[in-house]
């Protein structure tokens, strides 16, 4: 199993923030109100909590560290703050960095599992809150903007579409 010891502090920080950055990508793709952001972030944290409890690989190690950071009231995203119109690109670049780091230092199966986990975080965030419509009428589960962002995340992580 590849764990924190295999990475520099900076590399590990990138791996640790990436699941939350994946959720952030969805929030930026189709901005809703604060309730949507809370639902999307909560969905990502459920994925992280599940992985921390169930997995004994790189994904599990990262998830446990994210969970510890949150329990200690530390921000696992750290100082990563995408800015303005380039925010989507910065987020995709950050996810690509995380995937590249995992690919360089973890065994291929763990690196692939890490990339798939990041996509799962984004997917579950996209499914967390209905978008559009009026008071729930004509709302869609995953908006066009979120679908587009999921496709961009798949491409960035090198995962083919289902």
TIZAKOL-935682 format. One record per residue (C-alpha): residue number from 0; residue in three letters; y, x, z. Coordinates in Angstrom, 1 decimal. Each point is the difference from the previous one (the first is absolute). Example, Ala and Ser with C-alpha at 12.3 -4.5 7.8 and 13.67 -1.06 7.14 Angstrom:
BEGIN
+-----+---------+--------+--------+--------+
: num : residuo :     py :     px :     pz :
+-----+---------+--------+--------+--------+
:   0 :     ala :   -4.5 :   12.3 :    7.8 :
:   1 :     ser :    3.4 :    1.4 :   -0.7 :
+-----+---------+--------+--------+--------+
This chain:
BEGIN
+-----+---------+--------+--------+--------+
: num : residuo :     py :     px :     pz :
+-----+---------+--------+--------+--------+
:   0 :     unk :    0.0 :    0.0 :    0.0 :
:   1 :     unk :    3.5 :    1.2 :   -0.9 :
:   2 :     unk :    2.4 :   -0.3 :    2.9 :
:   3 :     unk :    3.5 :    0.9 :    1.0 :
:   4 :     unk :   -0.9 :    3.7 :    0.5 :
:   5 :     unk :   -0.5 :    0.4 :   -3.8 :
:   6 :     unk :    3.7 :   -0.8 :   -0.7 :
:   7 :     unk :    3.4 :    1.4 :    0.9 :
:   8 :     unk :    2.2 :   -2.1 :    2.2 :
:   9 :     unk :    2.1 :   -1.0 :   -3.0 :
:  10 :     unk :   -3.0 :   -0.9 :   -2.1 :
:  11 :     unk :   -1.5 :   -2.1 :    2.9 :
:  12 :     unk :    3.4 :   -1.8 :    0.5 :
:  13 :     unk :   -0.2 :   -1.0 :   -3.7 :
:  14 :     unk :   -3.6 :   -1.2 :    0.3 :
:  15 :     unk :    0.9 :   -1.9 :    3.2 :
:  16 :     unk :    3.0 :   -1.8 :   -1.5 :
:  17 :     unk :   -1.6 :   -0.9 :   -3.3 :
:  18 :     unk :   -1.7 :   -3.2 :    1.0 :
:  19 :     unk :    3.3 :   -1.4 :    1.3 :
:  20 :     unk :    1.8 :    1.3 :   -3.0 :
:  21 :     unk :   -2.5 :   -1.9 :   -2.2 :
:  22 :     unk :    1.0 :   -3.2 :    1.9 :
:  23 :     unk :    3.6 :    0.9 :   -0.4 :
:  24 :     unk :   -0.5 :    0.2 :   -3.8 :
:  25 :     unk :   -0.9 :   -3.7 :    0.0 :
:  26 :     unk :    3.0 :   -0.9 :    2.2 :
:  27 :     unk :    2.3 :    1.7 :   -2.4 :
:  28 :     unk :   -1.7 :   -1.4 :   -3.1 :
:  29 :     unk :    0.9 :   -3.5 :    0.9 :
:  30 :     unk :    2.4 :   -0.1 :    2.9 :
:  31 :     unk :   -0.3 :   -3.0 :    2.1 :
:  32 :     unk :    1.4 :   -0.8 :    3.4 :
:  33 :     unk :   -0.8 :    1.6 :    3.3 :
:  34 :     unk :   -3.0 :   -2.3 :    0.6 :
:  35 :     unk :   -1.6 :    1.3 :   -3.2 :
:  36 :     unk :    0.6 :    3.6 :    1.0 :
:  37 :     unk :   -1.6 :   -0.6 :    3.4 :
:  38 :     unk :   -3.0 :   -1.7 :   -1.6 :
:  39 :     unk :   -0.5 :    2.8 :   -2.5 :
:  40 :     unk :    0.4 :    2.7 :    2.6 :
:  41 :     unk :   -2.4 :   -1.8 :    2.3 :
:  42 :     unk :   -2.6 :   -0.3 :   -2.8 :
:  43 :     unk :    0.2 :    3.8 :   -0.5 :
:  44 :     unk :   -0.4 :    0.6 :    3.7 :
:  45 :     unk :   -3.1 :   -2.2 :    0.1 :
:  46 :     unk :   -1.5 :    2.2 :   -2.8 :
:  47 :     unk :    0.9 :    3.1 :    2.0 :
:  48 :     unk :   -1.5 :   -1.5 :    3.2 :
:  49 :     unk :   -3.2 :   -0.9 :   -1.7 :
:  50 :     unk :   -0.4 :    3.5 :   -1.5 :
:  51 :     unk :    0.8 :    1.6 :    3.4 :
:  52 :     unk :   -2.8 :   -2.0 :    1.6 :
:  53 :     unk :   -2.6 :    0.1 :   -2.8 :
:  54 :     unk :    0.3 :    3.3 :   -1.9 :
:  55 :     unk :   -1.0 :    3.5 :    0.8 :
:  56 :     unk :    1.6 :    1.8 :   -3.0 :
:  57 :     unk :    3.4 :    1.2 :   -1.1 :
:  58 :     unk :    1.2 :   -3.7 :   -0.2 :
:  59 :     unk :   -1.2 :   -0.6 :    3.5 :
:  60 :     unk :    1.7 :    3.2 :    1.3 :
:  61 :     unk :    3.3 :   -1.0 :   -1.7 :
:  62 :     unk :   -0.3 :   -3.6 :    1.2 :
:  63 :     unk :   -0.6 :    1.2 :    3.6 :
:  64 :     unk :    3.0 :    2.2 :   -0.1 :
:  65 :     unk :    2.2 :   -2.9 :   -1.4 :
:  66 :     unk :   -1.3 :   -2.2 :    2.8 :
:  67 :     unk :    0.8 :    2.6 :    2.6 :
:  68 :     unk :    3.5 :    0.5 :   -1.4 :
:  69 :     unk :    0.7 :   -3.7 :    0.2 :
:  70 :     unk :   -1.5 :   -0.3 :    3.5 :
:  71 :     unk :    2.3 :    2.8 :    1.2 :
:  72 :     unk :    2.9 :   -1.8 :   -1.7 :
:  73 :     unk :    0.5 :    2.7 :   -2.6 :
:  74 :     unk :    0.8 :   -0.9 :   -3.5 :
:  75 :     unk :   -2.9 :    1.2 :   -2.2 :
:  76 :     unk :    2.2 :   -0.1 :   -3.1 :
:  77 :     unk :    2.2 :    2.6 :    1.7 :
:  78 :     unk :    3.2 :    0.8 :   -1.9 :
:  79 :     unk :   -1.2 :   -1.3 :   -3.4 :
:  80 :     unk :    2.6 :   -2.4 :   -1.2 :
:  81 :     unk :    0.1 :   -0.9 :   -3.7 :
:  82 :     unk :    3.5 :   -0.5 :   -1.2 :
:  83 :     unk :    1.5 :   -2.7 :   -2.2 :
:  84 :     unk :   -1.0 :   -0.4 :   -3.7 :
:  85 :     unk :   -2.3 :    3.0 :    0.1 :
:  86 :     unk :   -1.9 :   -1.3 :    3.0 :
:  87 :     unk :   -3.1 :   -1.2 :   -2.0 :
:  88 :     unk :   -0.3 :    3.4 :   -1.7 :
:  89 :     unk :    0.3 :    1.8 :    3.3 :
:  90 :     unk :   -2.7 :   -2.1 :    1.5 :
:  91 :     unk :   -2.3 :    0.5 :   -3.0 :
:  92 :     unk :    0.7 :    3.8 :    0.2 :
:  93 :     unk :   -0.8 :    0.0 :    3.7 :
:  94 :     unk :   -3.3 :   -1.9 :   -0.6 :
:  95 :     unk :   -0.8 :    2.5 :   -2.8 :
:  96 :     unk :    0.6 :    2.9 :    2.4 :
:  97 :     unk :   -2.3 :   -1.5 :    2.6 :
:  98 :     unk :   -2.7 :   -0.5 :   -2.6 :
:  99 :     unk :    0.5 :    3.6 :   -1.3 :
: 100 :     unk :   -0.2 :    1.5 :    3.5 :
: 101 :     unk :   -3.2 :   -2.0 :    0.8 :
: 102 :     unk :   -1.5 :    1.1 :   -3.4 :
: 103 :     unk :    0.8 :    3.7 :    0.7 :
: 104 :     unk :   -1.3 :    0.3 :    3.5 :
: 105 :     unk :   -2.6 :   -2.8 :    0.6 :
: 106 :     unk :   -3.4 :   -0.3 :   -1.7 :
: 107 :     unk :    0.2 :   -2.1 :   -3.2 :
: 108 :     unk :   -1.7 :   -3.1 :    1.6 :
: 109 :     unk :    2.5 :    0.0 :    2.9 :
: 110 :     unk :    2.9 :    0.6 :   -2.3 :
: 111 :     unk :   -1.1 :   -3.0 :   -2.2 :
: 112 :     unk :   -0.5 :   -2.2 :    3.1 :
: 113 :     unk :    3.5 :    1.0 :    1.2 :
: 114 :     unk :    1.6 :   -1.0 :   -3.3 :
: 115 :     unk :   -2.0 :   -3.3 :    0.0 :
: 116 :     unk :    1.2 :   -0.7 :    3.6 :
: 117 :     unk :    3.6 :    0.5 :   -1.0 :
: 118 :     unk :   -0.5 :   -2.5 :   -2.8 :
: 119 :     unk :   -1.7 :   -2.4 :    2.5 :
: 120 :     unk :    3.1 :    0.3 :    2.3 :
: 121 :     unk :    2.3 :   -1.0 :   -2.9 :
: 122 :     unk :   -2.3 :   -2.8 :   -1.2 :
: 123 :     unk :   -0.3 :   -1.5 :    3.5 :
: 124 :     unk :    3.8 :    0.2 :    0.4 :
: 125 :     unk :    0.5 :   -1.8 :   -3.3 :
: 126 :     unk :   -2.4 :   -2.7 :    1.1 :
: 127 :     unk :    1.6 :   -0.4 :    3.4 :
: 128 :     unk :    2.9 :   -2.3 :   -0.9 :
: 129 :     unk :    0.6 :   -2.5 :   -2.8 :
: 130 :     unk :    2.9 :    0.8 :   -2.2 :
: 131 :     unk :    2.6 :   -2.2 :   -1.7 :
: 132 :     unk :    0.2 :   -3.7 :   -0.1 :
: 133 :     unk :    1.8 :   -2.3 :    2.3 :
: 134 :     unk :   -1.3 :   -0.6 :    3.5 :
: 135 :     unk :   -3.4 :    1.0 :   -1.1 :
: 136 :     unk :   -0.1 :   -2.2 :   -3.1 :
: 137 :     unk :   -0.8 :    1.9 :   -3.3 :
: 138 :     unk :   -0.3 :    3.2 :    2.0 :
: 139 :     unk :   -2.5 :    2.6 :   -1.3 :
: 140 :     unk :   -2.3 :    2.1 :    2.1 :
: 141 :     unk :    0.8 :    3.2 :   -1.9 :
: 142 :     unk :    3.3 :    0.1 :   -2.0 :
: 143 :     unk :    0.4 :    1.6 :   -3.4 :
: 144 :     unk :    2.0 :    2.8 :    1.5 :
: 145 :     unk :   -2.7 :    0.7 :    2.6 :
: 146 :     unk :   -2.7 :   -0.1 :   -2.8 :
: 147 :     unk :    2.1 :    2.5 :   -2.0 :
: 148 :     unk :    0.3 :    2.3 :    3.1 :
: 149 :     unk :   -3.7 :   -0.3 :    0.7 :
: 150 :     unk :   -0.7 :    1.2 :   -3.6 :
: 151 :     unk :    2.4 :    2.9 :    0.5 :
: 152 :     unk :   -1.7 :    0.9 :    3.3 :
: 153 :     unk :   -3.4 :   -0.1 :   -1.7 :
: 154 :     unk :    1.3 :    2.3 :   -2.8 :
: 155 :     unk :    1.6 :    2.4 :    2.5 :
: 156 :     unk :   -3.2 :    0.2 :    2.1 :
: 157 :     unk :   -2.2 :    0.3 :   -3.1 :
: 158 :     unk :   -1.9 :   -3.2 :    0.6 :
: 159 :     unk :   -1.0 :   -2.1 :   -2.9 :
: 160 :     unk :    0.8 :   -3.7 :    0.0 :
: 161 :     unk :   -2.8 :   -2.3 :    1.1 :
+-----+---------+--------+--------+--------+
